[in-house]
Each structure stands twice: as C-alpha cells, then as structure tokens.
Amino acid sequence: MLLRHTPKEIVERSALTINPAKTCQPVGAMYAALGIHKCLPHSHGSQGCCAYHRSALTRHYTEPIMASTSSFTEGASVFGGQSNMLESINNIFALYDPDIIAVNTTCLSEVIGDDLTQIINRAIADNKIPPGKTVMYASTPSFKGSHVTGYGNMLAAMVQSFAQNTGKRNSTLTILPSFIEPSDMTEIKRIAGALGLRYIMYPDTSGVVNAPMDGAFRMYPKGGTPKEKIAASGDSRLAFALGRIGASQAARLLDSKCKVNTRILDLPIGISATDAFVDALRKAAGLTVPESIRIERGQLVDALCDKAQYLYGKKVSLMGDPDTLLGLVQFCADAGMRTLHVVTGTPAGVKWERRVSEIAGSGATVKCGAQADLFYLHQLMRNDKPDLLFGNSYCKYIARDMDIPLIRCAFPIYDRIGHSYVPITGYRGGLHLLIKILDNIMDRQDRDAPEEQFELVM
Ligand code: SF4
C-alpha cells in the first residue's frame, strides 16, 4: 500500500516540505491570464518551468493550454533574460498575434534579478510592441507563495495595467473572483445576471479552459474578459473581491489607483456565504432577489434537511486553497459535519487560520504554509481518522491508505472530470456539492452494509 509508512508521531518541522499542498505561483498567474480575451501567458524562465505550468493546467482542464516561454539556457541564467524576452516579444506578436502578452516570472528569473519593468520599457522604446498591443507582467517567484498568490499577483497586474478612472463614475459593479473553476465563474455571472446587475468580472476563464468542441481550432477561444472592460472597471461604483487571499490585493489596488470603493466577501460556497454575496449585490444595486434565486436557495435548504441524518456528525479533513477551504468548512459546519483537520500550502496567514478555526469549532487543527503539507495531513488523519477527505488528486493516496472516500474539490484534479463544468458556488453549486458528498457517504454505506441492512430506500 502506498504511503503505508507515514508515521503517526508528528515532529515539528521548519525547513522541510513533504508532498506540498499547493503548486507553484506561475501556474496560478497563467490561469488568471487566460481569463483575459486574446491574452497569451508567457513564462519568463526555462522551458521546463513553462512545460510544467502548462501541463498542470492541461491535465486539470483536459484542454490545450496556450503559453510561451523565454526559453532560458545557461547564457540567460548567467547574463540575464533581457535578450530572450525581447526576442520572445518579437516572435510572439509576429507568429501568434495576441492582444496582450501576460508575463509571469519564475524562480530562476527572480533569483538572477531580471527587471521586467525595464525590459518592457526597452521593448516599447525599440518599437517591439505593435500599436494597440500590451505587454504586462506579474512577479511570481515560486520559492514563496503558491498558485493562489500567483493568481492574485496576476489579477493585481491586470488592474495595474488596464484599469482607468476617467472621472465618469457609473453604476457598474466590478467582481474580482479568487482562484476558482470556470464553472464557478459562470455560476457567479449567472447569479449576477439573474439579479439584473450591470457588472464587469475579471478574470473570466469560462469559455476558455472549458470551451466547447466545435471542430474549429482557436488559438484564443471566445471567452475571457476584453481588456476594454478591465479598463472600464476603474469607473465602477463598487468592486467586490470574492476571496480575501486570491482577490483582495487587486481590490485594494483598484481602490488606491482608481478610487473605486471595494468590499471583500468570502467566495459564495454554501448557504451562508451565498446569502451574503446575493445580499451584497442586491443592496449595492438596489434590486430585489428574483423568485428563481429564492427557489434555488429553497431547494438547497430542502435537500440539506432531507438528508441531514447522513451528514450530521460526519468527521471530515480538508486540504485545498484557502478561499475555497473557508467556504467548504462553513458548508460542512452548516450541514452538521465535524471538521477535524484543515491544511493549505498557501501561506494564508494567522488571521485565516483563526477564522477557519472559529468556523470549524473547537478541536479542529488548522494550519497553512510550507509545512502544512500532505504528509502532515496524513499524520493528523492517522491520529484521528475522518469519515471523508476533501482535496485534490494527490490526496487519493492518503484516501486509499485510510480507506475513506475522497471528495475532489481542490486544484489540481487529474483523475476525474466535472470540475470545469459543474460549479460548487452559489445555491446550485451548493446542491452539486451536497450531492457529491452524499453520493460518497451513501456508496460507502451500501458497500459496508451487511446483507440484512442493505436498503433500497435510503
Ligand atoms: S517551482 Fe520555480 S523552478 Fe519549479 S516550475 Fe515553478 S517556477 Fe519553475
């Protein structure tokens, strides 16, 4: 059995990570960049880095992920990557014709100290950037942070590069989601649309990394937020950041750069967070909640009540991304489940740990950062066995060792499909999440039930 040697005894570590509960910053930066229409992500580093970032996204979304690389070799590593970057800009605009190149740095380019602002200014001075085109960049050294901080850095770079305050404030609301699936981006837009809201949302990876197959190859799929809309967000009356860790940096920048009032909300996962989201939109726009949304809420409440006996008291352990985890822990608390362990490799901070601990209740172990890894989670679980594990595909080894079901709700998921198309946000997403949890609990009950207790109706 894989992982059968993980010891129960937990030793405090400060300089060693074993099976990290995160991926690297550029993966998140690349994902965010794909949420702008006609934007080509560019990895400023070696080919190997870019290959890894692309393959992580390609395998998670089962879609080809377009991205380019500065293709560092030994020379660039010693003398700096400026000439590689300038040549890349030439080639990319000549061959692939994007509107925007979104550059993310890598460990190597950060360590050698490449100054991307200077390099981009040099490209502008040398007329390497065609009229109407943009090269933007985010600093994403992967020896710190995670894919979530990389996503947040690229989202802030979008504000920095495009958002403009023209002095003509309008009634539009801006929505800045944290690192979520394209299905969740669609769901958030659907709720905003059902409320009759005028809004701008970015990034928006729906229709990009889950685009339909229609027989035509498109280097740049139809989805993604146009850069004109990102520019217009500077005139919004109010902006909502959905998720403190992944989106608040961009919201703060929108406030300081364009004087847009901002509010930070939790991702709308589960009833209470979705209530807060819908209520915030309703109040901001002076609208009433339509009947269709009320029905969706009622259906989720009904389903939770109908199957409460299967959920109540069930013990859960969770790993994943901090903004999503907050919502999932709240969802579990609302459903009467008992959270034992929560870990994320993203350095989400003490405030995040405190907040999750408050929601999870006494006795839960909550940890974030480099040592909050899958090895540590496995050790915790061996000391206090849960009934269910929430996590990404890497958790399947732990789930197998512990012989418990795994609910795949974190990045990356390489061994199942559905996450690109089926949301977990909003009331509808809550229902999907509930069905996923109940299917696993009931399948296990059926599997373990003795003949005389094997029931048709559950
Ligand atoms: S961790 Fe650093 S070296 Fe490794 S793939 Fe990511 S950016 Fe490249």
Residues whose N, C-alpha, C, O or C-beta is under 5 A from the ligand:
A	BS01	SF4	C24 C49 Y52 T106 C107 S142
